[in-house]
Amino acid sequence: MLTFSVWLYHVLLLAYPASFRKRFGAEMAQVFRSVCEAAYAETGAAGVVRLWPSVVWDGVWAALFQWWLWLLKGRLPVLQPNPIDQQDGNSPLTAWQAGIAVLPFLAFGASSLVSRWDFLNTARLPFWQILLTHPHLVFNWLVLIGLGAGVLAGFPRWTYSFLGWALFFVWWWKDMGFYGYASDWRIGLPLLAVFAVTLLIRRSWQPLRTLLAGLWRDWTLLALGIYILYTSVTMLYDENHSPFLLIFIVATTLAVSLGAWGYFRLRVPLLRVLALMGGIGLTAIISAINNTTWDYRAYYGLPESAQNVNLIGLVFFIVLSLFMLAIGVLAHWRQRRPSRLKEI
Amino acid sequence: MDPDLLKRLPLSPAAFCILLALKEGEKHGYGILREVAEQSQGAVKLLPGTLYNLLKRMLDDGWIEELDRPSAPKEDERRRYYRLTGIGEKVVGLEAERLAGLVRAARRRGLLARRGQA
């Protein structure tokens, strides 16, 4: 009985972080054996059995607490704010951090891809199941989890990507019909809840201060916001029924993610915006290939005059590019200005 | 009084009992556990998870230290001994003073028998 209990306790110890287990595991098992022996001496095997519920409860809570400390103490350095970035708010992210920043772009592309599979498009599911299975809603939950992790970590710069996508989603879904249901302003409540819960856990306004300070220090974040808005439309391929649609979605997602990755990896503001514009340029090329290989006018039975839509799209593209370029130039000029003053 | 230490008060009953147990002298994990149960008359029952969570935190904060001594003969080699540091003594003293103040307040309000009374 005692041997089995101690063996079982060793299994429970596996729930702790390895570093904690390595340092205290043997001692804990030894103390547990002593506790078991005392219980056995007092009331026999029944005493040991009665001990177990509280041991499991104690072990699970203690293990969760240790994991929490493990996360907070920066054992996942990739999630932590870059120390240099905290100083100037403009430093390029490491490759891993940029990879995290790109995750929402990839996730949105994936959700766009999955939503095209008809077997998921069913109204027969209960509401709560739809909340957990609708591709775009799943995307939103993942983004909110990432945003929450970012706020808990003190709002490192990759968190802006998650915040941008979360805000986009609220705007996009504020009056969306889905599977026989309709969403409203309450779609924004999970986002508010994430901020409320994470700030309560941290018991500090520091992540919010970092968020606002970062927005002021790095004007190119506005360009990133526009990029998210624009590229979300391109990744959706709404009303598009090209026979190669899935390939186009994948290609566009990769192009968009590449632009975002470049944005987070580059130091010079102008180059950052140019990386985003490069991403938009690539999506435009892919979109053009899509248009030439699939005749939407024939598909929808539209007249030839519908070609004018392309002209409107071209004008919009040019205006958008110029606006983003202007942001890049302004941010670039702003970053260089203090050094000029120093020279004077 | 050290303001940084005061910020750490009040201690949880378990943390206070552990420090109190170590005030009597160095102890290993199970020794602490037994002493805590005894001094609290069974009100605080520690199990290994909570005990070592608190011990780890106290080690990190420098309130206790691990004793660098070989295990006595016949004693389990896995046993490690802990003792209070100077900071730990200050913390447990401050907490005891805080609790004594509460007890005095309770006594003034007639919730406890005065000294010398039954």
Contacts between the chains, C-beta under 8 A, distances in Angstrom:
chain1	res1	chain2	res2	distance
A	20	B	56	7.0
A	23	B	56	7.6
A	24	B	52	4.6
A	24	B	55	7.6
A	24	B	56	6.7
A	26	B	78	4.4
A	27	B	28	8.0
A	27	B	29	5.4
A	27	B	52	6.9
A	27	B	78	5.7
A	27	B	79	7.1
A	27	B	80	5.9
A	28	B	29	7.5
A	28	B	48	4.2
A	28	B	49	7.4
A	28	B	51	8.0
A	28	B	52	5.4
A	29	B	48	7.9
A	29	B	78	7.7
A	30	B	29	7.2
A	30	B	30	7.4
A	30	B	76	5.8
A	30	B	78	4.5
A	30	B	79	6.4
A	31	B	29	4.3
A	31	B	30	4.8
A	31	B	33	6.4
A	31	B	48	4.7
A	31	B	51	6.9
A	31	B	52	8.0
A	32	B	47	7.9
A	32	B	48	5.1
A	34	B	30	4.3
A	34	B	33	7.9
A	35	B	30	7.4
A	35	B	33	7.1
A	35	B	47	7.1
A	35	B	48	7.4
A	54	B	45	8.0
A	54	B	47	6.3
A	55	B	47	5.7
A	55	B	48	7.9
A	55	B	49	7.8
A	58	B	47	4.0
A	58	B	48	7.3
A	58	B	49	4.1
A	58	B	50	5.6
A	59	B	47	7.7
A	59	B	48	7.7
A	59	B	49	4.6
A	60	B	49	8.0
A	61	B	49	6.8
A	61	B	50	7.7
A	62	B	49	3.0
A	62	B	50	5.8
A	62	B	52	7.2
A	62	B	53	4.8
A	63	B	49	7.1
A	65	B	53	5.8
A	66	B	53	6.8
A	66	B	56	7.9
